[in-house]
């Protein structure tokens, strides 16, 4: 899986360490019990940080991509020709 991040910012709250493309209102409310404007007013705006590919890879550990369902029939199966002809006839 390829992850492309254009910019990453760090939450200004001391010892938070949360990073993302944006610091959301939901993060500020749930993690710090503050509104975003209040948090930014008290601790400053989020600082832009460099992209760390190792951190991104660690973030994806344990992630398994969705397996695609094979709905086709293999051409070398015994009944493949019969199935194709039945589909074309609308049965």
N, C-alpha and C positions, 0 to 999 in steps of 0.2 A: 504494500500500500504506500503510495506516495503522498506525502503531506507537504503542501506549499503554504507557507505562512508569510504574508507580506510584511506585517509588523506585529510585534508582540510588546505588550506593556505589563508592568508589574503593579500590583495594588500598593498604594502608598501607605497603608496601615502598617505600623511597625510589627515585625515578626509574622506577617501574614504569608508572604511568599506566593500568593495566587498570581498566575500569569494568564494572559489571553489576548485575543485581538482587541477586546474592549473589556472594561471593568463594568459589569452590568449592575443595574439597580437591585436585582435579585441577590447578587453576591453581597453587596453592601448591606442589605437588610438582613439576610440570613446569617452571614458570618460575623458582622460587626454591630448589628442592631442600630444602624445609622442610615440616614438617607444619603444618596450619593453626593449631593451638593454639600451637605454638612461634612462628610468624610473628606472630600476634596478641599473644602475650605479650611479644615483643621490640619490636615496632613499634606496638602499640596496635591497637584495633579499627578496622575500615573506617569512614570518614566518609561521611555522606550528602551527596550533591551534588545540585545542581539539574539538572533536565532541560534539555538543550540540543537544540532541534529541528534546528539546523544540523548538529550532530555526528551526530545520528541519520540525517539525510538523507545525509550523506557516507558513513556506514557502509553504506547501502543502494545506493551507486553501483554500477552494473554489474549489479545484481540484475534479472533478468527473470522476471516471474511466469509460472507454468506456463500454457501455452495449453490451453484446454479442447478436447477432441475433439468435433467436431460429428458425432454419429452419426445425426441425423435426416435426412430427405430434404426438400429444398426443395419447397414445394407447387406451384411453377410448372414443375417439371421434366416432361419428356415422359412418363416412366414412373412418376411419383409415385402416381397413382391405382392403377395396376396393383400397385405394391409394397405399398401400404397394404392392398389387398384380399387379396393373397397372404399378408401377415402375419396378417390376421384369420382366414383360412382355415387357417392353420397349415402352409403349404407351405414 
